[in-house]
Amino acid sequence: MLKNGTILGVFALCCTGLVAVVNGLTKDMILQQQREQLSQTLTQVIPSQYYDNELVSQCILVNSAELLGTEDDLPAYIAMQSQIPSAIAIEAIAPDGYNGDIKLIIGIDNDNNVLGVRTLVHQETPGLGDKIEQRKSDWVTYFTGQQWHKDDPSWAVKKDGGQFDQFTGATITPRAYVRAINNAVTFVDANRKTLYQSGRRCGESHE
């Protein structure tokens, strides 16, 4: 019994050590892959002519439960051209999706033109609500080039009197999505100067 217990203990210790070694070897690789994926997404929502900096490195934290859909801090990335802010890519949550939260990222220039939108995470119904994914539909590309104006009633789905198509058999998802974009641009418009000049950098904690 003692011998078997010792063998088992040594085996468990070796397995734990092996897992730790593998984790240590792959951690940096995983982080690098995540960084590359984020960088690729950012280039889809902010065209290259808007920046000469590394977008992933110009990260700040934003917070607005009312306009960004969560009480948690969310990242935003500032595009710089000759050290002058020209646009921002901001993450937001649509908390009222059909099957829960939808996380998206929106690129916005200094004139409140939407430069691009991409869905990051969602649980919407396959074949209906999942048309918010670009690989399933080009619906999200319709926001590109649209200019936002405060209290503009056209920033809604057509069923609510706006300009954006809803999906056949699914209105809740696009309605939540359009509302999230509208709220995110509202937030940026109201706070742009503060975000550009004194935004809290990613990795920094509240004082």
Backbone hydrogen bonds, N-H to C=O, Kabsch-Sander energy under -0.5 kcal/mol:
donor,donor_aa,acceptor,acceptor_aa,energy
5,G,1,M,-2.5
6,T,2,L,-2.2
7,I,3,K,-2.5
8,L,4,N,-2.5
9,G,5,G,-2.4
10,V,6,T,-2.6
11,F,7,I,-2.5
12,A,8,L,-2.6
13,L,9,G,-2.3
14,C,10,V,-2.4
15,C,11,F,-2.5
16,T,12,A,-2.4
17,G,13,L,-2.4
18,L,14,C,-2.5
19,V,15,C,-2.5
20,A,16,T,-2.2
21,V,17,G,-2.3
22,V,18,L,-2.7
23,N,19,V,-2.6
24,G,20,A,-2.3
25,L,21,V,-2.3
26,T,22,V,-2.2
27,K,23,N,-1.7
28,D,24,G,-0.6
30,I,26,T,-2.7
31,L,27,K,-2.4
32,Q,28,D,-2.2
33,Q,29,M,-2.3
34,Q,30,I,-2.5
35,R,31,L,-2.2
36,E,32,Q,-2.3
37,Q,33,Q,-2.3
38,L,34,Q,-2.4
39,S,35,R,-2.5
40,Q,36,E,-2.1
41,T,37,Q,-2.1
42,L,38,L,-2.5
43,T,39,S,-1.7
44,Q,40,Q,-0.7
44,Q,41,T,-0.9
45,V,41,T,-0.8
45,V,42,L,-0.7
46,I,42,L,-1.8
50,Y,47,P,-1.9
51,Y,48,S,-1.4
52,D,80,M,-3.0
53,N,80,M,-0.7
55,L,53,N,-0.8
57,S,54,E,-1.2
58,Q,54,E,-0.8
58,Q,55,L,-1.1
59,C,57,S,-1.0
60,I,76,A,-2.9
61,L,200,R,-3.5
62,V,74,L,-3.2
64,S,70,T,-0.6
68,L,64,S,-2.9
69,G,65,A,-0.6
70,T,64,S,-0.6
74,L,62,V,-2.6
76,A,60,I,-2.4
77,Y,89,A,-2.8
78,I,58,Q,-2.5
79,A,77,Y,-0.5
79,A,87,A,-2.6
81,Q,84,I,-2.8
84,I,81,Q,-1.1
86,S,79,A,-2.9
87,A,79,A,-1.1
88,I,108,I,-2.5
89,A,77,Y,-2.6
90,I,88,I,-0.6
90,I,106,I,-2.6
91,E,75,P,-2.0
92,A,104,L,-2.5
93,I,68,L,-2.1
94,A,102,I,-3.3
97,G,94,A,-0.8
97,G,100,G,-0.7
100,G,97,G,-1.0
102,I,94,A,-1.7
103,K,121,V,-2.9
104,L,92,A,-2.5
105,I,118,R,-2.3
106,I,90,I,-2.4
107,G,116,G,-2.9
108,I,88,I,-2.8
109,D,113,N,-2.2
110,N,86,S,-1.1
112,N,109,D,-1.7
114,V,146,Q,-3.0
115,L,107,G,-2.8
115,L,113,N,-0.6
116,G,107,G,-0.9
118,R,105,I,-2.0
120,L,103,K,-3.0
121,V,103,K,-1.6
128,L,125,T,-2.0
129,G,125,T,-0.5
130,D,125,T,-1.7
131,K,128,L,-1.2
132,I,129,G,-1.2
133,E,130,D,-1.8
136,K,133,E,-1.4
137,S,133,E,-1.8
141,T,138,D,-1.2
142,Y,139,W,-1.5
143,F,140,V,-1.2
144,T,141,T,-1.1
145,G,114,V,-3.6
146,Q,143,F,-2.2
148,W,112,N,-2.8
152,D,149,H,-1.6
155,W,152,D,-1.7
156,A,154,S,-2.2
158,K,164,F,-2.6
160,D,157,V,-1.7
161,G,158,K,-1.8
162,G,157,V,-2.4
163,Q,154,S,-2.4
163,Q,156,A,-0.6
164,F,156,A,-2.1
167,F,170,A,-1.8
170,A,167,F,-2.1
175,R,171,T,-2.3
176,A,172,I,-2.4
177,Y,173,T,-2.2
178,V,174,P,-2.8
179,R,175,R,-2.1
180,A,176,A,-2.1
181,I,177,Y,-2.1
182,N,178,V,-2.7
183,N,179,R,-2.6
184,A,180,A,-2.2
185,V,181,I,-2.5
186,T,182,N,-2.0
187,F,183,N,-2.2
188,V,184,A,-2.3
189,D,185,V,-3.0
190,A,186,T,-1.8
191,N,187,F,-1.3
192,R,188,V,-1.3
195,L,191,N,-2.7
196,Y,192,R,-2.6
197,Q,193,K,-2.1
198,S,194,T,-2.7
199,G,195,L,-0.9
200,R,61,L,-0.6
202,C,59,C,-2.0
204,E,201,R,-2.1
